[in-house]
Amino acid sequence: MARTSAFAALAAVLLLAAGAAAQDFPTFFEALGATPNTNYGREIVQTLKLEPTLSNPKLALTIFMPEDQYFDALAAKLGVTPRAMNKNVALMKQVLFYHFVTGTNGAKQVFAAADLKPGMKLDTMYVSTSTKKPYQIMVVKGEDGNTQIKSVGTTASIVKPDLHCGAGVAHIINNVLSPMTLDQIPRAL
């Protein structure tokens, strides 16, 4: 009997581990809560009051989410604390929407990592106030041969691809994508 219970417990642990490896989440917001090192992203989403939107299982987006250490690195480059940076609502809205991709060249599409090809220009949710067109980020091939996402001010590699979040997909990246060069970001945060 003890052996059967131990075997059942081991099987349950293996099933849980297999489920975690599949990286399927009902929503983007739940993925932020369950994925290690995405606390700043979750905090920014809450500050911007986007929790209801990102809790919609039908939300069809591709989101590139930096790990916490890259928000720390950006704050250090700007000479501010991460918490102070995250409380700058206007800046964080620009930065966060720059990580939300709706498709390419006006066509709505969700991108798994295998769909991202060098040269693709991806439409973000960050829209120009003058042209009313979305800013774009570009898919490039890094020197190491890995897929990277290039923005105006930074480039990031995908470190954890294909977190399925309802109707969308998230990719964890190793940098904060910036819609402007770092010297253009206001320091008075």
TORPA-4810 file (N, C-alpha, C, O; in nm, 3 decimals):
<nodes>
NODE_1_0.082_-0.119_0.000_0.000_0.000_0.000_0.087_0.126_0.000_0.059_0.220_-0.074_M
NODE_2_0.192_0.128_0.083_0.281_0.244_0.088_0.351_0.262_-0.046_0.373_0.375_-0.090_A
NODE_3_0.387_0.150_-0.110_0.451_0.158_-0.240_0.357_0.217_-0.344_0.398_0.298_-0.427_R
NODE_4_0.231_0.176_-0.340_0.132_0.227_-0.434_0.113_0.377_-0.413_0.104_0.452_-0.511_T
NODE_5_0.107_0.421_-0.287_0.091_0.564_-0.258_0.213_0.643_-0.305_0.198_0.751_-0.361_S
NODE_6_0.331_0.589_-0.281_0.454_0.656_-0.325_0.457_0.665_-0.478_0.495_0.767_-0.534_A
NODE_7_0.417_0.556_-0.545_0.414_0.556_-0.690_0.312_0.658_-0.742_0.340_0.731_-0.837_F
NODE_8_0.196_0.664_-0.680_0.092_0.759_-0.720_0.141_0.902_-0.699_0.116_0.989_-0.783_A
NODE_9_0.210_0.927_-0.589_0.263_1.061_-0.562_0.369_1.098_-0.666_0.370_1.211_-0.715_A
NODE_10_0.457_1.003_-0.698_0.559_1.028_-0.799_0.495_1.055_-0.935_0.538_1.145_-1.006_L
NODE_11_0.393_0.978_-0.970_0.324_0.998_-1.097_0.259_1.136_-1.101_0.263_1.203_-1.204_A
NODE_12_0.200_1.178_-0.990_0.137_1.310_-0.985_0.241_1.421_-1.003_0.216_1.518_-1.074_A
NODE_13_0.357_1.405_-0.938_0.464_1.504_-0.954_0.512_1.509_-1.098_0.534_1.617_-1.152_V
NODE_14_0.529_1.392_-1.160_0.574_1.389_-1.300_0.471_1.451_-1.392_0.507_1.520_-1.488_L
NODE_15_0.344_1.428_-1.367_0.240_1.489_-1.448_0.240_1.641_-1.432_0.224_1.714_-1.530_L
NODE_16_0.259_1.688_-1.309_0.267_1.832_-1.287_0.388_1.891_-1.357_0.379_1.998_-1.418_L
NODE_17_0.500_1.822_-1.349_0.622_1.870_-1.416_0.602_1.873_-1.567_0.645_1.968_-1.633_A
NODE_18_0.538_1.772_-1.621_0.513_1.769_-1.765_0.421_1.883_-1.804_0.442_1.945_-1.909_A
NODE_19_0.321_1.912_-1.723_0.232_2.023_-1.752_0.305_2.155_-1.747_0.279_2.244_-1.828_G
NODE_20_0.397_2.170_-1.651_0.474_2.294_-1.642_0.565_2.309_-1.762_0.585_2.421_-1.810_A
NODE_21_0.620_2.199_-1.813_0.709_2.205_-1.928_0.633_2.248_-2.053_0.690_2.311_-2.141_A
NODE_22_0.504_2.213_-2.061_0.425_2.248_-2.178_0.403_2.399_-2.185_0.383_2.453_-2.294_A
NODE_23_0.406_2.468_-2.072_0.391_2.612_-2.065_0.262_2.662_-2.129_0.263_2.752_-2.214_Q
NODE_24_0.153_2.604_-2.089_0.021_2.649_-2.131_-0.047_2.719_-2.014_-0.055_2.664_-1.904_D
NODE_25_-0.094_2.841_-2.039_-0.161_2.920_-1.937_-0.294_2.968_-1.992_-0.306_2.991_-2.112_F
NODE_26_-0.395_2.983_-1.907_-0.525_3.030_-1.956_-0.519_3.173_-2.011_-0.591_3.206_-2.106_P
NODE_27_-0.434_3.258_-1.951_-0.427_3.399_-1.993_-0.284_3.450_-1.978_-0.200_3.387_-1.914_T
NODE_28_-0.258_3.566_-2.038_-0.127_3.631_-2.022_-0.103_3.667_-1.877_0.008_3.648_-1.826_F
NODE_29_-0.205_3.719_-1.808_-0.185_3.762_-1.670_-0.148_3.644_-1.581_-0.062_3.658_-1.493_F
NODE_30_-0.211_3.529_-1.603_-0.176_3.411_-1.524_-0.034_3.364_-1.555_0.036_3.315_-1.467_E
NODE_31_0.009_3.379_-1.680_0.146_3.342_-1.716_0.246_3.430_-1.641_0.349_3.382_-1.596_A
NODE_32_0.215_3.560_-1.629_0.302_3.650_-1.555_0.313_3.609_-1.409_0.420_3.621_-1.348_L
NODE_33_0.205_3.560_-1.353_0.208_3.519_-1.213_0.280_3.387_-1.190_0.330_3.361_-1.081_G
NODE_34_0.284_3.304_-1.293_0.342_3.170_-1.277_0.482_3.155_-1.335_0.550_3.057_-1.306_A
NODE_35_0.526_3.249_-1.416_0.657_3.239_-1.480_0.761_3.309_-1.392_0.744_3.426_-1.357_T
NODE_36_0.867_3.238_-1.355_0.969_3.299_-1.269_1.030_3.424_-1.333_1.044_3.433_-1.455_P
NODE_37_1.064_3.519_-1.249_1.136_3.640_-1.287_1.059_3.733_-1.380_1.118_3.802_-1.463_N
NODE_38_0.925_3.735_-1.366_0.844_3.831_-1.443_0.761_3.919_-1.349_0.654_3.966_-1.387_T
NODE_39_0.812_3.941_-1.228_0.738_4.021_-1.130_0.722_4.167_-1.173_0.616_4.226_-1.152_N
NODE_40_0.827_4.227_-1.232_0.816_4.366_-1.275_0.712_4.379_-1.384_0.633_4.474_-1.384_Y
NODE_41_0.710_4.286_-1.478_0.609_4.289_-1.583_0.470_4.287_-1.523_0.382_4.362_-1.565_G
NODE_42_0.449_4.200_-1.426_0.319_4.189_-1.359_0.286_4.320_-1.286_0.172_4.368_-1.291_R
NODE_43_0.385_4.377_-1.220_0.365_4.502_-1.146_0.329_4.616_-1.243_0.241_4.697_-1.212_E
NODE_44_0.395_4.622_-1.358_0.366_4.727_-1.456_0.223_4.709_-1.509_0.149_4.806_-1.523_I
NODE_45_0.187_4.585_-1.539_0.050_4.556_-1.587_-0.052_4.604_-1.485_-0.153_4.664_-1.522_V
NODE_46_-0.027_4.579_-1.357_-0.120_4.622_-1.254_-0.122_4.774_-1.240_-0.228_4.833_-1.223_Q
NODE_47_-0.004_4.839_-1.247_0.003_4.985_-1.239_-0.075_5.050_-1.352_-0.143_5.151_-1.332_T
NODE_48_-0.066_4.991_-1.472_-0.136_5.045_-1.589_-0.282_4.999_-1.596_-0.354_5.034_-1.690_L
NODE_49_-0.324_4.922_-1.497_-0.462_4.871_-1.490_-0.500_4.787_-1.613_-0.611_4.796_-1.665_K
NODE_50_-0.404_4.705_-1.657_-0.426_4.618_-1.773_-0.461_4.475_-1.734_-0.476_4.389_-1.820_L
NODE_51_-0.473_4.448_-1.604_-0.504_4.313_-1.559_-0.631_4.257_-1.624_-0.629_4.142_-1.668_E
NODE_52_-0.742_4.333_-1.631_-0.861_4.276_-1.695_-0.838_4.240_-1.842_-0.884_4.136_-1.889_P
NODE_53_-0.766_4.325_-1.914_-0.738_4.298_-2.056_-0.652_4.173_-2.072_-0.682_4.087_-2.154_T
NODE_54_-0.545_4.164_-1.993_-0.453_4.051_-2.006_-0.508_3.925_-1.939_-0.445_3.819_-1.945_L
NODE_55_-0.624_3.936_-1.875_-0.692_3.818_-1.819_-0.795_3.760_-1.915_-0.866_3.665_-1.881_S
NODE_56_-0.804_3.816_-2.034_-0.899_3.770_-2.135_-0.838_3.652_-2.211_-0.738_3.671_-2.281_N
NODE_57_-0.894_3.531_-2.201_-0.835_3.416_-2.270_-0.845_3.424_-2.422_-0.781_3.346_-2.492_P
NODE_58_-0.925_3.518_-2.474_-0.939_3.532_-2.620_-0.845_3.638_-2.678_-0.850_3.664_-2.798_K
NODE_59_-0.761_3.697_-2.594_-0.669_3.802_-2.639_-0.561_3.739_-2.728_-0.478_3.661_-2.681_L
NODE_60_-0.563_3.775_-2.856_-0.470_3.717_-2.954_-0.356_3.814_-2.982_-0.363_3.895_-3.075_A
NODE_61_-0.252_3.805_-2.900_-0.132_3.888_-2.914_-0.009_3.800_-2.905_-0.015_3.685_-2.861_L
NODE_62_0.102_3.856_-2.947_0.234_3.800_-2.915_0.297_3.901_-2.821_0.306_4.020_-2.853_T
NODE_63_0.341_3.855_-2.705_0.404_3.945_-2.608_0.547_3.899_-2.584_0.573_3.781_-2.560_I
NODE_64_0.640_3.994_-2.592_0.780_3.970_-2.558_0.800_4.028_-2.419_0.797_4.150_-2.402_F
NODE_65_0.822_3.943_-2.318_0.830_3.988_-2.180_0.972_3.973_-2.126_1.024_3.862_-2.117_M
NODE_66_1.035_4.085_-2.089_1.168_4.078_-2.030_1.163_4.019_-1.888_1.066_4.037_-1.815_P
NODE_67_1.269_3.949_-1.852_1.282_3.903_-1.713_1.318_4.023_-1.626_1.366_4.125_-1.675_E
NODE_68_1.294_4.009_-1.496_1.314_4.117_-1.400_1.453_4.179_-1.407_1.467_4.301_-1.401_D
NODE_69_1.555_4.097_-1.421_1.693_4.149_-1.417_1.718_4.251_-1.529_1.806_4.336_-1.515_Q
NODE_70_1.642_4.243_-1.638_1.662_4.337_-1.748_1.592_4.470_-1.722_1.636_4.574_-1.771_Y
NODE_71_1.485_4.468_-1.645_1.427_4.594_-1.597_1.524_4.659_-1.499_1.542_4.781_-1.501_F
NODE_72_1.588_4.578_-1.413_1.690_4.630_-1.321_1.804_4.695_-1.398_1.851_4.803_-1.361_D
NODE_73_1.850_4.628_-1.504_1.962_4.680_-1.585_1.924_4.812_-1.653_2.004_4.905_-1.656_A
NODE_74_1.802_4.821_-1.706_1.758_4.945_-1.769_1.752_5.057_-1.665_1.797_5.169_-1.691_L
NODE_75_1.697_5.028_-1.549_1.690_5.130_-1.443_1.830_5.178_-1.405_1.852_5.297_-1.385_A
NODE_76_1.925_5.084_-1.396_2.063_5.122_-1.362_2.122_5.213_-1.471_2.190_5.311_-1.440_A
NODE_77_2.097_5.181_-1.597_2.146_5.265_-1.707_2.086_5.405_-1.701_2.150_5.503_-1.739_K
NODE_78_1.962_5.414_-1.653_1.894_5.543_-1.643_1.926_5.615_-1.512_1.891_5.731_-1.495_L
NODE_79_1.994_5.544_-1.420_2.030_5.605_-1.292_1.914_5.622_-1.197_1.911_5.717_-1.118_G
NODE_80_1.815_5.531_-1.204_1.699_5.537_-1.115_1.677_5.399_-1.055_1.739_5.301_-1.096_V
NODE_81_1.589_5.393_-0.956_1.553_5.262_-0.901_1.450_5.197_-0.993_1.374_5.267_-1.059_T
NODE_82_1.446_5.063_-0.997_1.344_4.996_-1.078_1.202_5.036_-1.037_1.116_5.053_-1.123_P
NODE_83_1.177_5.050_-0.908_1.043_5.086_-0.862_1.004_5.225_-0.911_0.890_5.247_-0.952_R
NODE_84_1.099_5.320_-0.908_1.070_5.455_-0.957_1.041_5.451_-1.107_0.949_5.517_-1.155_A
NODE_85_1.120_5.373_-1.180_1.098_5.361_-1.324_0.961_5.301_-1.352_0.889_5.349_-1.439_M
NODE_86_0.925_5.197_-1.278_0.798_5.129_-1.302_0.678_5.215_-1.267_0.568_5.190_-1.317_N
NODE_87_0.696_5.315_-1.182_0.585_5.403_-1.144_0.565_5.518_-1.244_0.466_5.591_-1.234_K
NODE_88_0.656_5.534_-1.340_0.640_5.635_-1.444_0.541_5.580_-1.547_0.581_5.513_-1.642_N
NODE_89_0.414_5.608_-1.526_0.307_5.546_-1.604_0.321_5.572_-1.754_0.304_5.480_-1.834_V
NODE_90_0.351_5.695_-1.793_0.361_5.727_-1.936_0.474_5.648_-2.002_0.455_5.590_-2.109_A
NODE_91_0.590_5.644_-1.938_0.703_5.571_-1.994_0.675_5.421_-1.998_0.702_5.355_-2.098_L
NODE_92_0.621_5.367_-1.889_0.597_5.222_-1.884_0.489_5.180_-1.983_0.493_5.069_-2.035_M
NODE_93_0.392_5.267_-2.009_0.290_5.235_-2.109_0.355_5.225_-2.247_0.328_5.132_-2.323_K
NODE_94_0.441_5.323_-2.278_0.513_5.317_-2.406_0.596_5.190_-2.416_0.588_5.117_-2.515_Q
NODE_95_0.674_5.163_-2.312_0.763_5.047_-2.315_0.684_4.917_-2.321_0.716_4.828_-2.401_V
NODE_96_0.581_4.904_-2.238_0.503_4.781_-2.236_0.432_4.757_-2.369_0.435_4.646_-2.422_L
NODE_97_0.367_4.861_-2.423_0.296_4.845_-2.550_0.393_4.814_-2.665_0.353_4.756_-2.766_F
NODE_98_0.517_4.853_-2.649_0.620_4.822_-2.749_0.655_4.673_-2.748_0.714_4.623_-2.844_Y
NODE_99_0.620_4.602_-2.642_0.644_4.457_-2.630_0.522_4.375_-2.673_0.530_4.252_-2.680_H
NODE_100_0.410_4.441_-2.702_0.286_4.374_-2.742_0.275_4.381_-2.894_0.265_4.490_-2.951_F
NODE_101_0.275_4.267_-2.959_0.271_4.260_-3.105_0.134_4.211_-3.151_0.083_4.111_-3.101_V
NODE_102_0.077_4.285_-3.247_-0.056_4.249_-3.298_-0.050_4.173_-3.430_-0.148_4.108_-3.468_T
NODE_103_0.061_4.179_-3.500_0.076_4.111_-3.629_0.189_4.173_-3.708_0.287_4.221_-3.651_G
NODE_104_0.174_4.172_-3.840_0.275_4.232_-3.926_0.209_4.302_-4.044_0.117_4.249_-4.106_T
NODE_105_0.258_4.421_-4.074_0.208_4.501_-4.187_0.055_4.512_-4.188_-0.008_4.501_-4.293_N
NODE_106_-0.003_4.534_-4.071_-0.147_4.554_-4.060_-0.229_4.427_-4.048_-0.346_4.433_-4.011_G
NODE_107_-0.172_4.311_-4.078_-0.244_4.184_-4.069_-0.228_4.129_-3.927_-0.117_4.120_-3.875_A
NODE_108_-0.339_4.092_-3.865_-0.338_4.040_-3.729_-0.285_3.897_-3.730_-0.328_3.814_-3.810_K
NODE_109_-0.191_3.868_-3.640_-0.132_3.735_-3.633_-0.061_3.716_-3.500_-0.005_3.811_-3.445_Q
NODE_110_-0.065_3.593_-3.449_0.010_3.554_-3.330_0.131_3.474_-3.378_0.119_3.390_-3.467_V
NODE_111_0.248_3.501_-3.318_0.372_3.439_-3.365_0.434_3.345_-3.263_0.479_3.388_-3.157_F
NODE_112_0.435_3.216_-3.295_0.519_3.122_-3.220_0.663_3.150_-3.260_0.687_3.214_-3.362_A
NODE_113_0.758_3.104_-3.182_0.899_3.130_-3.211_0.938_3.082_-3.351_1.014_3.149_-3.421_A
NODE_114_0.886_2.967_-3.393_0.919_2.913_-3.525_0.867_3.000_-3.639_0.916_2.991_-3.752_A
NODE_115_0.767_3.085_-3.612_0.710_3.174_-3.714_0.793_3.300_-3.736_0.775_3.369_-3.836_D
NODE_116_0.883_3.330_-3.644_0.961_3.454_-3.649_1.081_3.435_-3.741_1.172_3.359_-3.710_L
NODE_117_1.080_3.504_-3.853_1.185_3.490_-3.955_1.263_3.621_-3.968_1.202_3.729_-3.962_K
NODE_118_1.396_3.614_-3.985_1.475_3.737_-4.001_1.418_3.826_-4.112_1.381_3.780_-4.220_P
NODE_119_1.413_3.955_-4.081_1.361_4.053_-4.175_1.216_4.090_-4.151_1.168_4.191_-4.203_G
NODE_120_1.143_4.009_-4.074_1.003_4.040_-4.046_0.995_4.167_-3.962_1.073_4.187_-3.870_M
NODE_121_0.898_4.252_-3.996_0.868_4.371_-3.917_0.736_4.345_-3.847_0.634_4.317_-3.911_K
NODE_122_0.738_4.355_-3.716_0.621_4.324_-3.633_0.556_4.452_-3.583_0.624_4.540_-3.530_L
NODE_123_0.424_4.463_-3.600_0.350_4.579_-3.552_0.329_4.568_-3.401_0.282_4.466_-3.351_D
NODE_124_0.364_4.674_-3.329_0.342_4.676_-3.185_0.215_4.755_-3.154_0.157_4.818_-3.241_T
NODE_125_0.175_4.749_-3.029_0.059_4.827_-2.984_0.098_4.971_-2.951_0.011_5.052_-2.917_M
NODE_126_0.226_5.003_-2.959_0.271_5.140_-2.936_0.252_5.215_-3.068_0.321_5.187_-3.166_Y
NODE_127_0.160_5.311_-3.070_0.121_5.379_-3.193_0.175_5.522_-3.192_0.170_5.591_-3.091_V
NODE_128_0.226_5.564_-3.306_0.276_5.700_-3.323_0.161_5.799_-3.313_0.057_5.780_-3.375_S
NODE_129_0.180_5.903_-3.234_0.076_6.005_-3.222_0.065_6.089_-3.349_-0.041_6.143_-3.377_T
NODE_130_0.173_6.100_-3.425_0.168_6.182_-3.546_0.118_6.104_-3.668_0.036_6.156_-3.744_S
NODE_131_0.165_5.981_-3.690_0.126_5.905_-3.809_0.007_5.812_-3.784_-0.057_5.766_-3.878_T
NODE_132_-0.023_5.786_-3.657_-0.129_5.693_-3.617_-0.100_5.549_-3.660_-0.190_5.466_-3.665_K
NODE_133_0.025_5.521_-3.692_0.067_5.386_-3.731_0.145_5.323_-3.617_0.208_5.393_-3.538_K
NODE_134_0.140_5.191_-3.608_0.215_5.125_-3.500_0.365_5.132_-3.523_0.413_5.121_-3.636_P
NODE_135_0.437_5.150_-3.415_0.581_5.134_-3.423_0.608_4.986_-3.448_0.530_4.900_-3.409_Y
NODE_136_0.720_4.959_-3.513_0.752_4.820_-3.544_0.884_4.780_-3.479_0.973_4.862_-3.457_Q
NODE_137_0.892_4.652_-3.449_1.018_4.591_-3.408_1.052_4.489_-3.516_0.965_4.444_-3.589_I
NODE_138_1.179_4.454_-3.526_1.223_4.368_-3.635_1.285_4.239_-3.584_1.354_4.237_-3.482_M
NODE_139_1.259_4.132_-3.657_1.321_4.003_-3.627_1.454_3.999_-3.701_1.459_4.023_-3.822_V
NODE_140_1.562_3.967_-3.628_1.694_3.956_-3.688_1.759_3.825_-3.640_1.713_3.763_-3.545_V
NODE_141_1.864_3.787_-3.708_1.942_3.670_-3.666_2.065_3.722_-3.594_2.141_3.802_-3.649_K
NODE_142_2.085_3.676_-3.472_2.201_3.719_-3.395_2.330_3.655_-3.445_2.327_3.561_-3.526_G
NODE_143_2.442_3.705_-3.397_2.572_3.649_-3.434_2.582_3.501_-3.398_2.653_3.425_-3.464_E
NODE_144_2.510_3.461_-3.293_2.511_3.321_-3.251_2.411_3.236_-3.329_2.399_3.116_-3.305_D
NODE_145_2.341_3.299_-3.425_2.244_3.226_-3.506_2.105_3.220_-3.448_2.012_3.172_-3.514_G
NODE_146_2.087_3.269_-3.324_1.956_3.267_-3.260_1.871_3.385_-3.306_1.922_3.489_-3.347_N
NODE_147_1.740_3.367_-3.298_1.646_3.471_-3.332_1.650_3.581_-3.228_1.649_3.555_-3.107_T
NODE_148_1.655_3.705_-3.276_1.653_3.820_-3.187_1.545_3.918_-3.233_1.501_3.915_-3.348_Q
NODE_149_1.505_4.003_-3.140_1.409_4.108_-3.167_1.482_4.241_-3.152_1.537_4.270_-3.045_I
NODE_150_1.482_4.321_-3.258_1.555_4.448_-3.258_1.455_4.563_-3.251_1.359_4.569_-3.328_K
NODE_151_1.481_4.653_-3.158_1.400_4.773_-3.143_1.486_4.893_-3.177_1.602_4.878_-3.216_S
NODE_152_1.431_5.012_-3.163_1.507_5.133_-3.190_1.630_5.141_-3.100_1.740_5.170_-3.146_V
NODE_153_1.609_5.115_-2.971_1.717_5.136_-2.875_1.788_5.012_-2.825_1.896_5.024_-2.767_G
NODE_154_1.732_4.894_-2.845_1.790_4.772_-2.787_1.759_4.651_-2.874_1.677_4.656_-2.966_T
NODE_155_1.828_4.541_-2.843_1.802_4.413_-2.909_1.791_4.307_-2.799_1.861_4.314_-2.698_T
NODE_156_1.703_4.209_-2.820_1.682_4.104_-2.720_1.675_3.969_-2.788_1.628_3.956_-2.901_A
NODE_157_1.723_3.868_-2.718_1.709_3.730_-2.762_1.595_3.665_-2.686_1.567_3.699_-2.571_S
NODE_158_1.530_3.571_-2.752_1.425_3.494_-2.685_1.493_3.386_-2.602_1.564_3.302_-2.656_I
NODE_159_1.470_3.388_-2.469_1.533_3.290_-2.381_1.438_3.180_-2.338_1.481_3.072_-2.298_V
NODE_160_1.309_3.207_-2.347_1.208_3.107_-2.314_1.091_3.128_-2.410_1.006_3.214_-2.387_K
NODE_161_1.086_3.049_-2.518_0.984_3.071_-2.621_0.852_3.002_-2.590_0.843_2.910_-2.509_P
NODE_162_0.750_3.050_-2.658_0.624_2.980_-2.673_0.550_2.945_-2.544_0.516_2.829_-2.520_D
NODE_163_0.526_3.045_-2.461_0.437_3.027_-2.348_0.296_3.053_-2.403_0.262_3.168_-2.432_L
NODE_164_0.217_2.951_-2.415_0.083_2.965_-2.472_-0.009_3.024_-2.367_-0.024_2.970_-2.257_H
NODE_165_-0.071_3.138_-2.402_-0.152_3.215_-2.308_-0.289_3.238_-2.370_-0.311_3.340_-2.436_C
NODE_166_-0.381_3.145_-2.349_-0.512_3.157_-2.412_-0.495_3.155_-2.562_-0.440_3.060_-2.618_G
NODE_167_-0.544_3.260_-2.630_-0.535_3.269_-2.776_-0.403_3.329_-2.824_-0.381_3.341_-2.945_A
NODE_168_-0.316_3.367_-2.731_-0.190_3.431_-2.768_-0.069_3.351_-2.725_-0.080_3.238_-2.677_G
NODE_169_0.046_3.413_-2.743_0.171_3.348_-2.704_0.266_3.455_-2.648_0.269_3.568_-2.695_V
NODE_170_0.342_3.416_-2.547_0.443_3.505_-2.488_0.580_3.440_-2.504_0.593_3.318_-2.502_A
NODE_171_0.680_3.524_-2.520_0.819_3.481_-2.525_0.895_3.562_-2.420_0.885_3.684_-2.417_H
NODE_172_0.970_3.494_-2.336_1.053_3.563_-2.237_1.182_3.603_-2.307_1.245_3.522_-2.376_I
NODE_173_1.222_3.731_-2.289_1.339_3.784_-2.358_1.442_3.837_-2.259_1.413_3.857_-2.141_I
NODE_174_1.564_3.858_-2.311_1.674_3.896_-2.223_1.714_4.043_-2.233_1.831_4.078_-2.216_N
NODE_175_1.616_4.129_-2.260_1.641_4.272_-2.259_1.505_4.342_-2.265_1.405_4.283_-2.305_N
NODE_176_1.503_4.467_-2.224_1.383_4.549_-2.239_1.393_4.616_-2.375_1.491_4.684_-2.405_V
NODE_177_1.290_4.597_-2.459_1.287_4.663_-2.589_1.252_4.809_-2.567_1.157_4.840_-2.495_L
NODE_178_1.327_4.897_-2.628_1.305_5.040_-2.606_1.261_5.107_-2.736_1.326_5.091_-2.839_S
NODE_179_1.151_5.183_-2.730_1.103_5.252_-2.849_1.185_5.377_-2.884_1.153_5.448_-2.979_P
NODE_180_1.289_5.403_-2.807_1.377_5.516_-2.833_1.517_5.477_-2.786_1.533_5.382_-2.710_M
NODE_181_1.618_5.550_-2.831_1.752_5.523_-2.783_1.757_5.557_-2.635_1.681_5.642_-2.588_T
NODE_182_1.846_5.493_-2.562_1.851_5.512_-2.418_1.878_5.658_-2.379_1.831_5.704_-2.275_L
NODE_183_1.954_5.732_-2.462_1.980_5.872_-2.428_1.856_5.961_-2.448_1.854_6.075_-2.402_D
NODE_184_1.753_5.910_-2.516_1.629_5.986_-2.535_1.527_5.963_-2.423_1.428_6.035_-2.413_Q
NODE_185_1.550_5.862_-2.340_1.456_5.833_-2.231_1.473_5.936_-2.121_1.585_5.960_-2.076_I
NODE_186_1.364_5.999_-2.078_1.374_6.103_-1.974_1.432_6.046_-1.846_1.393_5.938_-1.802_P
NODE_187_1.525_6.119_-1.786_1.589_6.073_-1.663_1.511_6.114_-1.539_1.529_6.054_-1.433_R
NODE_188_1.428_6.213_-1.550_1.352_6.261_-1.435_1.233_6.169_-1.414_1.119_6.204_-1.445_A
NODE_189_1.262_6.051_-1.360_1.157_5.953_-1.338_1.109_5.966_-1.195_1.019_5.892_-1.153_L
</nodes>
